[in-house]
Amino acid sequence: MVEKNSLDWLALVLVIVGGLNWGLVGLFRFDLVAAIFGEMSALARIVYSLVGLAALYMVYFATKK
């Protein structure tokens, strides 16, 4: 099993947050990130960007040995 560092854990948490947010959007048409930070505010865009970067990092993490 691969040992996880701080970046791995942060990326995992961000991907989980993103997944839960998409679940809320799909099931209830409720965007939690937009509700907290404002619709397409600078903070919301930062959160969305970080979640996307975390997903890319998780692709790397899932394929490294």
N, CA, C and O atoms as a GROMACS GRO file, in nm:
protein
  260
    1MET      N    1   0.083  -0.118   0.000
    1MET     CA    2   0.000   0.000   0.000
    1MET      C    3   0.088   0.125   0.000
    1MET      O    4   0.194   0.127   0.062
    2VAL      N    5   0.043   0.227  -0.069
    2VAL     CA    6   0.119   0.350  -0.082
    2VAL      C    7   0.094   0.440   0.038
    2VAL      O    8  -0.021   0.461   0.078
    3GLU      N    9   0.201   0.493   0.096
    3GLU     CA   10   0.188   0.586   0.208
    3GLU      C   11   0.137   0.721   0.155
    3GLU      O   12   0.180   0.768   0.050
    4LYS      N   13   0.045   0.782   0.229
    4LYS     CA   14  -0.016   0.908   0.186
    4LYS      C   15   0.048   1.025   0.260
    4LYS      O   16   0.064   1.022   0.382
    5ASN      N   17   0.084   1.129   0.184
    5ASN     CA   18   0.138   1.249   0.245
    5ASN      C   19   0.028   1.354   0.256
    5ASN      O   20  -0.088   1.327   0.222
    6SER      N   21   0.063   1.472   0.302
    6SER     CA   22  -0.036   1.578   0.323
    6SER      C   23  -0.107   1.619   0.194
    6SER      O   24  -0.228   1.642   0.194
    7LEU      N   25  -0.032   1.627   0.084
    7LEU     CA   26  -0.092   1.663  -0.044
    7LEU      C   27  -0.194   1.557  -0.089
    7LEU      O   28  -0.299   1.590  -0.143
    8ASP      N   29  -0.162   1.431  -0.067
    8ASP     CA   30  -0.254   1.323  -0.102
    8ASP      C   31  -0.385   1.337  -0.025
    8ASP      O   32  -0.494   1.324  -0.082
    9TRP      N   33  -0.375   1.364   0.104
    9TRP     CA   34  -0.495   1.378   0.187
    9TRP      C   35  -0.576   1.501   0.148
    9TRP      O   36  -0.699   1.496   0.142
   10LEU      N   37  -0.508   1.612   0.121
   10LEU     CA   38  -0.577   1.733   0.079
   10LEU      C   39  -0.652   1.710  -0.052
   10LEU      O   40  -0.767   1.749  -0.066
   11ALA      N   41  -0.586   1.647  -0.148
   11ALA     CA   42  -0.650   1.618  -0.275
   11ALA      C   43  -0.770   1.526  -0.256
   11ALA      O   44  -0.874   1.545  -0.319
   12LEU      N   45  -0.756   1.427  -0.170
   12LEU     CA   46  -0.867   1.335  -0.144
   12LEU      C   47  -0.986   1.408  -0.084
   12LEU      O   48  -1.100   1.385  -0.125
   13VAL      N   49  -0.962   1.495   0.012
   13VAL     CA   50  -1.070   1.572   0.074
   13VAL      C   51  -1.138   1.662  -0.029
   13VAL      O   52  -1.261   1.671  -0.032
   14LEU      N   53  -1.060   1.728  -0.112
   14LEU     CA   54  -1.118   1.816  -0.214
   14LEU      C   55  -1.201   1.738  -0.316
   14LEU      O   56  -1.306   1.785  -0.358
   15VAL      N   57  -1.154   1.620  -0.354
   15VAL     CA   58  -1.230   1.538  -0.448
   15VAL      C   59  -1.360   1.490  -0.384
   15VAL      O   60  -1.464   1.484  -0.450
   16ILE      N   61  -1.356   1.456  -0.257
   16ILE     CA   62  -1.478   1.416  -0.186
   16ILE      C   63  -1.576   1.532  -0.179
   16ILE      O   64  -1.696   1.515  -0.203
   17VAL      N   65  -1.526   1.651  -0.145
   17VAL     CA   66  -1.612   1.770  -0.141
   17VAL      C   67  -1.676   1.794  -0.278
   17VAL      O   68  -1.795   1.820  -0.288
   18GLY      N   69  -1.595   1.784  -0.383
   18GLY     CA   70  -1.647   1.802  -0.518
   18GLY      C   71  -1.751   1.697  -0.554
   18GLY      O   72  -1.853   1.729  -0.615
   19GLY      N   73  -1.725   1.574  -0.517
   19GLY     CA   74  -1.821   1.467  -0.546
   19GLY      C   75  -1.952   1.486  -0.472
   19GLY      O   76  -2.059   1.466  -0.528
   20LEU      N   77  -1.943   1.525  -0.346
   20LEU     CA   78  -2.065   1.551  -0.269
   20LEU      C   79  -2.142   1.669  -0.327
   20LEU      O   80  -2.265   1.667  -0.334
   21ASN      N   81  -2.070   1.772  -0.370
   21ASN     CA   82  -2.135   1.888  -0.429
   21ASN      C   83  -2.208   1.847  -0.558
   21ASN      O   84  -2.322   1.887  -0.580
   22TRP      N   85  -2.142   1.768  -0.643
   22TRP     CA   86  -2.207   1.723  -0.766
   22TRP      C   87  -2.326   1.634  -0.736
   22TRP      O   88  -2.426   1.637  -0.808
   23GLY      N   89  -2.317   1.554  -0.631
   23GLY     CA   90  -2.432   1.473  -0.590
   23GLY      C   91  -2.550   1.560  -0.551
   23GLY      O   92  -2.664   1.532  -0.588
   24LEU      N   93  -2.524   1.666  -0.475
   24LEU     CA   94  -2.630   1.760  -0.437
   24LEU      C   95  -2.689   1.830  -0.560
   24LEU      O   96  -2.810   1.850  -0.568
   25VAL      N   97  -2.602   1.866  -0.654
   25VAL     CA   98  -2.651   1.931  -0.777
   25VAL      C   99  -2.740   1.834  -0.855
   25VAL      O  100  -2.847   1.872  -0.902
   26GLY      N  101  -2.695   1.712  -0.869
   26GLY     CA  102  -2.770   1.614  -0.946
   26GLY      C  103  -2.902   1.572  -0.882
   26GLY      O  104  -3.002   1.555  -0.951
   27LEU      N  105  -2.902   1.556  -0.752
   27LEU     CA  106  -3.022   1.508  -0.682
   27LEU      C  107  -3.119   1.619  -0.647
   27LEU      O  108  -3.241   1.601  -0.657
   28PHE      N  109  -3.067   1.734  -0.606
   28PHE     CA  110  -3.154   1.838  -0.551
   28PHE      C  111  -3.141   1.974  -0.619
   28PHE      O  112  -3.206   2.070  -0.578
   29ARG      N  113  -3.058   1.982  -0.724
   29ARG     CA  114  -3.032   2.110  -0.791
   29ARG      C  115  -2.984   2.215  -0.691
   29ARG      O  116  -3.023   2.332  -0.698
   30PHE      N  117  -2.900   2.173  -0.599
   30PHE     CA  118  -2.847   2.261  -0.496
   30PHE      C  119  -2.695   2.260  -0.502
   30PHE      O  120  -2.633   2.156  -0.480
   31ASP      N  121  -2.636   2.373  -0.532
   31ASP     CA  122  -2.492   2.387  -0.541
   31ASP      C  123  -2.441   2.445  -0.409
   31ASP      O  124  -2.453   2.565  -0.384
   32LEU      N  125  -2.386   2.360  -0.325
   32LEU     CA  126  -2.341   2.400  -0.192
   32LEU      C  127  -2.229   2.503  -0.199
   32LEU      O  128  -2.227   2.598  -0.120
   33VAL      N  129  -2.136   2.486  -0.291
   33VAL     CA  130  -2.025   2.581  -0.304
   33VAL      C  131  -2.078   2.719  -0.340
   33VAL      O  132  -2.036   2.819  -0.282
   34ALA      N  133  -2.171   2.726  -0.434
   34ALA     CA  134  -2.230   2.854  -0.472
   34ALA      C  135  -2.311   2.912  -0.357
   34ALA      O  136  -2.312   3.034  -0.338
   35ALA      N  137  -2.377   2.828  -0.280
   35ALA     CA  138  -2.456   2.876  -0.166
   35ALA      C  139  -2.366   2.937  -0.059
   35ALA      O  140  -2.403   3.035   0.005
   36ILE      N  141  -2.248   2.879  -0.040
   36ILE     CA  142  -2.157   2.928   0.064
   36ILE      C  143  -2.080   3.050   0.018
   36ILE      O  144  -2.069   3.149   0.091
   37PHE      N  145  -2.025   3.045  -0.104
   37PHE     CA  146  -1.933   3.149  -0.151
   37PHE      C  147  -1.994   3.246  -0.250
   37PHE      O  148  -1.931   3.346  -0.284
   38GLY      N  149  -2.114   3.220  -0.297
   38GLY     CA  150  -2.177   3.307  -0.397
   38GLY      C  151  -2.161   3.247  -0.536
   38GLY      O  152  -2.060   3.184  -0.568
   39GLU      N  153  -2.263   3.269  -0.617
   39GLU     CA  154  -2.262   3.211  -0.752
   39GLU      C  155  -2.150   3.270  -0.835
   39GLU      O  156  -2.151   3.390  -0.865
   40MET      N  157  -2.056   3.188  -0.873
   40MET     CA  158  -1.940   3.223  -0.954
   40MET      C  159  -1.861   3.343  -0.900
   40MET      O  160  -1.806   3.422  -0.976
   41SER      N  161  -1.858   3.353  -0.768
   41SER     CA  162  -1.772   3.454  -0.706
   41SER      C  163  -1.626   3.409  -0.720
   41SER      O  164  -1.600   3.296  -0.761
   42ALA      N  165  -1.535   3.496  -0.688
   42ALA     CA  166  -1.393   3.460  -0.697
   42ALA      C  167  -1.361   3.342  -0.606
   42ALA      O  168  -1.286   3.253  -0.646
   43LEU      N  169  -1.417   3.340  -0.486
   43LEU     CA  170  -1.391   3.228  -0.395
   43LEU      C  171  -1.449   3.097  -0.447
   43LEU      O  172  -1.385   2.992  -0.438
   44ALA      N  173  -1.570   3.103  -0.502
   44ALA     CA  174  -1.631   2.982  -0.559
   44ALA      C  175  -1.546   2.930  -0.675
   44ALA      O  176  -1.525   2.809  -0.686
   45ARG      N  177  -1.499   3.019  -0.760
   45ARG     CA  178  -1.415   2.978  -0.873
   45ARG      C  179  -1.285   2.916  -0.824
   45ARG      O  180  -1.235   2.820  -0.884
   46ILE      N  181  -1.228   2.968  -0.715
   46ILE     CA  182  -1.107   2.910  -0.658
   46ILE      C  183  -1.136   2.770  -0.607
   46ILE      O  184  -1.057   2.677  -0.631
   47VAL      N  185  -1.247   2.753  -0.537
   47VAL     CA  186  -1.283   2.620  -0.486
   47VAL      C  187  -1.302   2.522  -0.601
   47VAL      O  188  -1.249   2.411  -0.598
   48TYR      N  189  -1.377   2.563  -0.705
   48TYR     CA  190  -1.397   2.476  -0.821
   48TYR      C  191  -1.264   2.441  -0.887
   48TYR      O  192  -1.243   2.326  -0.927
   49SER      N  193  -1.175   2.537  -0.898
   49SER     CA  194  -1.044   2.514  -0.959
   49SER      C  195  -0.961   2.417  -0.875
   49SER      O  196  -0.896   2.327  -0.929
   50LEU      N  197  -0.962   2.436  -0.744
   50LEU     CA  198  -0.887   2.346  -0.656
   50LEU      C  199  -0.941   2.204  -0.662
   50LEU      O  200  -0.863   2.108  -0.660
   51VAL      N  201  -1.072   2.189  -0.670
   51VAL     CA  202  -1.132   2.056  -0.682
   51VAL      C  203  -1.089   1.991  -0.814
   51VAL      O  204  -1.057   1.872  -0.818
   52GLY      N  205  -1.088   2.069  -0.923
   52GLY     CA  206  -1.044   2.016  -1.051
   52GLY      C  207  -0.898   1.975  -1.050
   52GLY      O  208  -0.862   1.868  -1.102
   53LEU      N  209  -0.813   2.057  -0.991
   53LEU     CA  210  -0.671   2.022  -0.978
   53LEU      C  211  -0.652   1.899  -0.890
   53LEU      O  212  -0.567   1.814  -0.918
   54ALA      N  213  -0.731   1.890  -0.785
   54ALA     CA  214  -0.723   1.773  -0.696
   54ALA      C  215  -0.763   1.646  -0.772
   54ALA      O  216  -0.704   1.541  -0.752
   55ALA      N  217  -0.863   1.657  -0.857
   55ALA     CA  218  -0.904   1.540  -0.936
   55ALA      C  219  -0.792   1.496  -1.030
   55ALA      O  220  -0.766   1.377  -1.044
   56LEU      N  221  -0.725   1.593  -1.094
   56LEU     CA  222  -0.612   1.558  -1.179
   56LEU      C  223  -0.500   1.492  -1.098
   56LEU      O  224  -0.439   1.396  -1.143
   57TYR      N  225  -0.475   1.545  -0.979
   57TYR     CA  226  -0.373   1.486  -0.893
   57TYR      C  227  -0.413   1.345  -0.852
   57TYR      O  228  -0.327   1.257  -0.843
   58MET      N  229  -0.540   1.322  -0.826
   58MET     CA  230  -0.585   1.188  -0.786
   58MET      C  231  -0.570   1.088  -0.901
   58MET      O  232  -0.547   0.970  -0.876
   59VAL      N  233  -0.582   1.134  -1.025
   59VAL     CA  234  -0.554   1.047  -1.140
   59VAL      C  235  -0.408   1.004  -1.134
   59VAL      O  236  -0.377   0.886  -1.150
   60TYR      N  237  -0.318   1.099  -1.110
   60TYR     CA  238  -0.177   1.066  -1.094
   60TYR      C  239  -0.156   0.971  -0.976
   60TYR      O  240  -0.086   0.871  -0.989
   61PHE      N  241  -0.217   1.002  -0.861
   61PHE     CA  242  -0.200   0.922  -0.741
   61PHE      C  243  -0.248   0.779  -0.764
   61PHE      O  244  -0.186   0.683  -0.717
   62ALA      N  245  -0.360   0.764  -0.837
   62ALA     CA  246  -0.416   0.631  -0.860
   62ALA      C  247  -0.329   0.546  -0.952
   62ALA      O  248  -0.336   0.424  -0.950
   63THR      N  249  -0.246   0.612  -1.033
   63THR     CA  250  -0.165   0.536  -1.129
   63THR      C  251  -0.020   0.518  -1.086
   63THR      O  252   0.053   0.441  -1.149
   64LYS      N  253   0.024   0.586  -0.980
   64LYS     CA  254   0.164   0.568  -0.937
   64LYS      C  255   0.175   0.438  -0.857
   64LYS      O  256   0.080   0.394  -0.793
   65LYS      N  257   0.293   0.380  -0.862
   65LYS     CA  258   0.314   0.251  -0.795
   65LYS      C  259   0.366   0.269  -0.655
   65LYS      O  260   0.389   0.171  -0.584
   0.00000   0.00000   0.00000
